[in-house]
Amino acid sequence: MKNFQRFLQEEWQSTARFHTQLNPVLWEGERLRPQIRAKLLSFANAWGEFAKIPPNLIDDVLLVGGSAGYNYTDKSDLDVHLLLERNKLGNRDLVDELAASLAARAAAKHSDRRIHRWPRWPR
């Protein structure tokens, strides 16, 4: 167990990067660059249309992932999530199962969704 813990610690230290600013390729200070924001929202809208989610059920669009914070690396990404008003959807278990199925189908179909292939990420 100690070897595994040491491995995890070494792995974490080799991949963890803490910065005092958000990734300047994506962010201008604390705000997403307008072209990045527009592209991410287009992905969110495409997902909502693909999943046939009525717009009135979408409560918010969330941005998560390593490049959404201060610990990004050259392998970090961004993930866009739609926050739904699940209580308005009826059977929550069925909704969760349907959402997982749709997400898997969309990921397989749109695995190449990229904003841009950056030549060099800031370190």
PASEBA-1860 file (N, C-alpha, C; in nm, 3 decimals):
! residues 123
1> MKNFQRFL> 0.082/-0.120/0.000/0.000/0.000/0.000/0.087/0.126/0.000 ~ 0.199/0.124/0.072/0.286/0.242/0.076/0.343/0.273/-0.061 ~ 0.378/0.170/-0.137/0.429/0.193/-0.272/0.324/0.260/-0.360 ~ 0.200/0.215/-0.346/0.091/0.275/-0.424/0.070/0.420/-0.383 ~ 0.070/0.448/-0.255/0.054/0.585/-0.207/0.168/0.673/-0.256 ~ 0.290/0.620/-0.252/0.405/0.696/-0.302/0.391/0.723/-0.451 ~ 0.346/0.620/-0.525/0.323/0.637/-0.669/0.220/0.748/-0.695 ~ 0.110/0.745/-0.621/0.008/0.848/-0.640/0.062/0.987/-0.610
9> QEEWQSTA> 0.138/0.999/-0.504/0.195/1.128/-0.467/0.292/1.177/-0.575 ~ 0.376/1.088/-0.623/0.471/1.126/-0.729/0.398/1.162/-0.858 ~ 0.296/1.084/-0.891/0.217/1.112/-1.011/0.149/1.248/-1.000 ~ 0.089/1.273/-0.883/0.021/1.400/-0.862/0.120/1.515/-0.872 ~ 0.236/1.501/-0.812/0.335/1.609/-0.817/0.386/1.632/-0.959 ~ 0.390/1.526/-1.040/0.441/1.543/-1.176/0.336/1.603/-1.270 ~ 0.208/1.592/-1.235/0.104/1.644/-1.323/0.037/1.770/-1.270 ~ 0.042/1.794/-1.142/-0.024/1.910/-1.084/0.051/2.038/-1.121
17> RFHTQLNP> -0.023/2.134/-1.167/0.033/2.266/-1.198/-0.060/2.369/-1.135 ~ -0.006/2.453/-1.052/-0.086/2.558/-0.990/-0.039/2.691/-1.045 ~ -0.134/2.769/-1.091/-0.104/2.896/-1.154/-0.173/3.010/-1.079 ~ -0.123/3.128/-1.095/-0.185/3.244/-1.032/-0.286/3.310/-1.125 ~ -0.293/3.262/-1.248/-0.394/3.313/-1.342/-0.456/3.196/-1.415 ~ -0.577/3.218/-1.465/-0.642/3.118/-1.547/-0.567/3.107/-1.679 ~ -0.584/2.996/-1.749/-0.514/2.972/-1.874/-0.539/3.087/-1.973 ~ -0.438/3.166/-2.005/-0.459/3.283/-2.091/-0.496/3.248/-2.235
25> VLWEGERL> -0.481/3.123/-2.274/-0.528/3.082/-2.406/-0.680/3.088/-2.411 ~ -0.745/3.060/-2.299/-0.891/3.054/-2.292/-0.955/3.173/-2.222 ~ -0.881/3.235/-2.134/-0.937/3.337/-2.045/-0.868/3.472/-2.064 ~ -0.944/3.577/-2.048/-0.891/3.713/-2.037/-0.919/3.757/-1.894 ~ -0.820/3.743/-1.810/-0.843/3.767/-1.667/-0.935/3.660/-1.612 ~ -1.050/3.702/-1.562/-1.147/3.608/-1.503/-1.264/3.580/-1.599 ~ -1.255/3.627/-1.722/-1.364/3.607/-1.819/-1.315/3.522/-1.935 ~ -1.402/3.433/-1.981/-1.369/3.354/-2.099/-1.353/3.446/-2.219
33> RPQIRAKL> -1.261/3.414/-2.304/-1.248/3.490/-2.428/-1.380/3.477/-2.504 ~ -1.429/3.584/-2.565/-1.561/3.581/-2.630/-1.577/3.470/-2.734 ~ -1.472/3.445/-2.814/-1.485/3.340/-2.915/-1.491/3.201/-2.851 ~ -1.424/3.181/-2.739/-1.428/3.054/-2.667/-1.566/3.036/-2.606 ~ -1.617/3.140/-2.543/-1.750/3.134/-2.482/-1.857/3.101/-2.587 ~ -1.850/3.167/-2.701/-1.947/3.143/-2.807/-1.942/2.997/-2.855 ~ -1.822/2.945/-2.870/-1.807/2.806/-2.916/-1.861/2.709/-2.812 ~ -1.830/2.731/-2.686/-1.880/2.643/-2.580/-2.032/2.647/-2.571
41> LSFANAWG> -2.089/2.765/-2.584/-2.235/2.775/-2.582/-2.298/2.708/-2.704 ~ -2.227/2.711/-2.818/-2.279/2.640/-2.935/-2.278/2.489/-2.910 ~ -2.175/2.439/-2.840/-2.173/2.298/-2.802/-2.291/2.266/-2.709 ~ -2.315/2.353/-2.612/-2.426/2.331/-2.517/-2.559/2.330/-2.591 ~ -2.577/2.425/-2.683/-2.702/2.429/-2.760/-2.718/2.306/-2.847 ~ -2.610/2.261/-2.909/-2.615/2.142/-2.993/-2.652/2.020/-2.910 ~ -2.595/2.010/-2.790/-2.628/1.897/-2.703/-2.775/1.902/-2.663 ~ -2.825/2.021/-2.626/-2.966/2.035/-2.589/-3.059/1.994/-2.702
49> EFAKIPPN> -3.025/2.033/-2.824/-3.105/1.995/-2.941/-3.095/1.845/-2.966 ~ -2.973/1.789/-2.957/-2.952/1.646/-2.978/-3.034/1.564/-2.879 ~ -3.036/1.607/-2.753/-3.107/1.535/-2.648/-3.255/1.572/-2.643 ~ -3.297/1.664/-2.730/-3.437/1.709/-2.734/-3.484/1.761/-2.597 ~ -3.398/1.841/-2.537/-3.430/1.900/-2.407/-3.499/2.034/-2.431 ~ -3.620/2.051/-2.384/-3.687/2.180/-2.400/-3.606/2.290/-2.329 ~ -3.583/2.401/-2.396/-3.500/2.508/-2.336/-3.547/2.554/-2.199 ~ -3.679/2.547/-2.173/-3.728/2.593/-2.043/-3.688/2.501/-1.928
57> LIDDVLLV> -3.635/2.381/-1.959/-3.590/2.291/-1.855/-3.442/2.307/-1.824 ~ -3.371/2.384/-1.905/-3.228/2.408/-1.882/-3.214/2.524/-1.784 ~ -3.160/2.493/-1.667/-3.147/2.592/-1.562/-3.018/2.672/-1.575 ~ -2.911/2.605/-1.622/-2.782/2.673/-1.633/-2.689/2.590/-1.721 ~ -2.582/2.650/-1.765/-2.475/2.582/-1.837/-2.351/2.594/-1.751 ~ -2.291/2.478/-1.718/-2.175/2.474/-1.629/-2.049/2.443/-1.708 ~ -1.941/2.506/-1.670/-1.811/2.481/-1.731/-1.721/2.422/-1.624 ~ -1.672/2.300/-1.648/-1.585/2.232/-1.554/-1.467/2.173/-1.629
65> GGSAGYNY> -1.373/2.119/-1.556/-1.254/2.059/-1.617/-1.130/2.134/-1.573 ~ -1.016/2.074/-1.598/-0.889/2.132/-1.555/-0.865/2.272/-1.608 ~ -0.907/2.299/-1.731/-0.884/2.432/-1.789/-0.986/2.535/-1.744 ~ -1.076/2.494/-1.655/-1.172/2.590/-1.599/-1.120/2.648/-1.468 ~ -1.002/2.603/-1.425/-0.948/2.649/-1.297/-0.801/2.683/-1.307 ~ -0.739/2.691/-1.192/-0.600/2.736/-1.182/-0.498/2.622/-1.181 ~ -0.543/2.499/-1.198/-0.448/2.387/-1.194/-0.444/2.314/-1.329 ~ -0.448/2.387/-1.437/-0.448/2.329/-1.571/-0.308/2.283/-1.611
73> TDKSDLDV> -0.307/2.187/-1.702/-0.183/2.141/-1.763/-0.205/2.139/-1.914 ~ -0.107/2.092/-1.988/-0.124/2.084/-2.133/-0.220/1.972/-2.172 ~ -0.262/1.890/-2.077/-0.358/1.784/-2.104/-0.498/1.815/-2.050 ~ -0.516/1.931/-1.991/-0.644/1.969/-1.934/-0.745/1.999/-2.042 ~ -0.871/1.979/-2.007/-0.977/2.007/-2.102/-1.086/2.090/-2.035 ~ -1.189/2.118/-2.111/-1.309/2.184/-2.061/-1.426/2.092/-2.089 ~ -1.519/2.085/-1.998/-1.641/2.009/-2.017/-1.759/2.102/-1.996 ~ -1.855/2.091/-2.084/-1.976/2.173/-2.074/-2.091/2.082/-2.029
81> HLLLERNK> -2.159/2.125/-1.924/-2.271/2.048/-1.870/-2.396/2.135/-1.868 ~ -2.509/2.073/-1.900/-2.637/2.141/-1.887/-2.697/2.102/-1.752 ~ -2.735/2.202/-1.675/-2.800/2.179/-1.547/-2.950/2.186/-1.572 ~ -3.018/2.073/-1.546/-3.161/2.065/-1.576/-3.245/2.073/-1.450 ~ -3.368/2.120/-1.468/-3.467/2.119/-1.361/-3.527/1.979/-1.357 ~ -3.457/1.885/-1.292/-3.499/1.745/-1.293/-3.634/1.724/-1.229 ~ -3.671/1.805/-1.134/-3.800/1.786/-1.068/-3.917/1.807/-1.163 ~ -3.896/1.878/-1.271/-4.002/1.901/-1.370/-4.011/1.787/-1.472
89> LGNRDLVD> -3.919/1.692/-1.463/-3.911/1.589/-1.566/-3.982/1.459/-1.530 ~ -4.034/1.446/-1.412/-4.104/1.322/-1.377/-4.012/1.221/-1.312 ~ -4.014/1.098/-1.359/-3.939/0.986/-1.301/-3.789/1.015/-1.308 ~ -3.731/1.049/-1.194/-3.590/1.091/-1.191/-3.495/0.979/-1.229 ~ -3.523/0.856/-1.189/-3.436/0.745/-1.225/-3.435/0.723/-1.376 ~ -3.552/0.733/-1.436/-3.562/0.717/-1.581/-3.490/0.831/-1.653 ~ -3.504/0.951/-1.600/-3.436/1.067/-1.658/-3.285/1.050/-1.649 ~ -3.235/1.004/-1.534/-3.091/0.982/-1.519/-3.040/0.877/-1.617
97> ELAASLAA> -3.116/0.769/-1.633/-3.075/0.663/-1.726/-3.076/0.714/-1.870 ~ -3.178/0.789/-1.906/-3.186/0.845/-2.041/-3.072/0.943/-2.066 ~ -3.043/1.028/-1.968/-2.934/1.126/-1.983/-2.800/1.056/-2.002 ~ -2.774/0.950/-1.924/-2.648/0.877/-1.938/-2.637/0.813/-2.076 ~ -2.748/0.758/-2.124/-2.748/0.696/-2.256/-2.724/0.799/-2.366 ~ -2.791/0.912/-2.355/-2.772/1.018/-2.455/-2.630/1.072/-2.452 ~ -2.575/1.087/-2.332/-2.438/1.138/-2.320/-2.340/1.043/-2.387 ~ -2.359/0.914/-2.367/-2.269/0.815/-2.430/-2.282/0.820/-2.582
105> RAAAKHSD> -2.403/0.831/-2.632/-2.423/0.840/-2.778/-2.360/0.967/-2.834 ~ -2.380/1.078/-2.765/-2.326/1.205/-2.813/-2.173/1.203/-2.808 ~ -2.116/1.146/-2.703/-1.971/1.140/-2.691/-1.912/1.057/-2.805 ~ -1.977/0.948/-2.839/-1.928/0.863/-2.949/-1.941/0.935/-3.083 ~ -2.050/1.008/-3.100/-2.075/1.076/-3.227/-1.992/1.202/-3.243 ~ -1.966/1.270/-3.133/-1.900/1.400/-3.139/-1.769/1.401/-3.060 ~ -1.695/1.293/-3.062/-1.572/1.286/-2.985/-1.465/1.382/-3.037 ~ -1.485/1.434/-3.155/-1.387/1.524/-3.214/-1.420/1.671/-3.189
113> RRIHRWPR> -1.515/1.699/-3.103/-1.551/1.838/-3.075/-1.435/1.909/-3.009 ~ -1.381/2.005/-3.077/-1.268/2.081/-3.023/-1.291/2.228/-3.055 ~ -1.244/2.310/-2.965/-1.247/2.452/-2.992/-1.133/2.486/-3.086 ~ -1.018/2.431/-3.052/-0.898/2.459/-3.130/-0.787/2.370/-3.079 ~ -0.700/2.330/-3.166/-0.581/2.258/-3.121/-0.473/2.363/-3.099 ~ -0.441/2.385/-2.975/-0.346/2.489/-2.942/-0.204/2.439/-2.965 ~ -0.120/2.518/-3.028/0.017/2.474/-3.052/0.099/2.462/-2.924 ~ 0.075/2.546/-2.828/0.154/2.542/-2.704/0.071/2.599/-2.592
121> WPR> 0.054/2.523/-2.486/-0.020/2.570/-2.369/0.076/2.638/-2.274 ~ 0.032/2.745/-2.210/0.117/2.809/-2.109/0.144/2.714/-1.994 ~ 0.256/2.724/-1.932/0.291/2.637/-1.819/0.292/2.719/-1.691
END
